[in-house]
Amino acid sequence: MATITATKANVADTGSVLGEASSHDQRSKVEVFTWETLTETNTDGNFLQLRSGVIDLCFHVIGSDGTGGFLTVQGSNDGSNVAALRDETGAVISKNAGDIFSILTRPLYIRPFVTAGTSVDYDVMCVVRYR
């Protein structure tokens, strides 16, 4: 079993429609992390250590649920003791392919984790917006 390492991309959060120019540059305020090929064998993504000033975490699960596949997002404040995170309604996150969601809790570390299924194949994107 391998831990899947996220790739990171910085993007411009222009706050505009269809790429119209923004009045100021906010490139450092938005990061996109992607964990590719999370499966029932490679169940966990590496932990991201979030920097201060996070105002929004938006996840997108892409891929195939296989049979009975589910994904959660886990958090930790010390990088070793892990707990399932909750969405904005307060429910423990349990998501499938095609879901886009935000989380309520802002721990120091976060990661996606495949909790069930066979023939599961998820790519998980996390858009992090900062103040």
BELGIUR-V377439 format. One record per backbone hydrogen bond with DSSP energy under -0.5 kcal/mol. NH is the residue of the N-H (numbers start at 1). CO is the residue of the C=O. If there is no record, write none. Layout:
BEGIN
NH,CO + NH,CO
END
This chain:
BEGIN
4,44 + 7,34 + 9,32 + 11,30 + 14,12 + 20,17 + 29,26 + 30,27 + 31,128 + 32,9 + 33,126 + 34,7 + 35,124 + 36,34 + 38,122 + 39,42 + 43,41 + 45,112 + 46,4 + 48,110 + 50,48 + 50,108 + 55,129 + 56,129 + 58,127 + 59,57 + 59,101 + 60,125 + 61,99 + 62,60 + 62,123 + 64,121 + 67,118 + 68,66 + 69,65 + 70,116 + 71,95 + 72,113 + 74,111 + 75,83 + 76,109 + 82,80 + 83,75 + 85,73 + 87,91 + 88,102 + 90,87 + 93,85 + 95,71 + 98,61 + 99,96 + 101,59 + 103,57 + 104,86 + 105,86 + 109,76 + 110,48 + 111,74 + 113,72 + 114,43 + 115,70 + 115,113 + 116,70 + 118,67 + 121,64 + 122,38 + 123,62 + 124,35 + 125,60 + 126,33 + 127,58 + 128,31 + 128,126 + 129,56 + 129,127 + 130,29 + 131,53
END
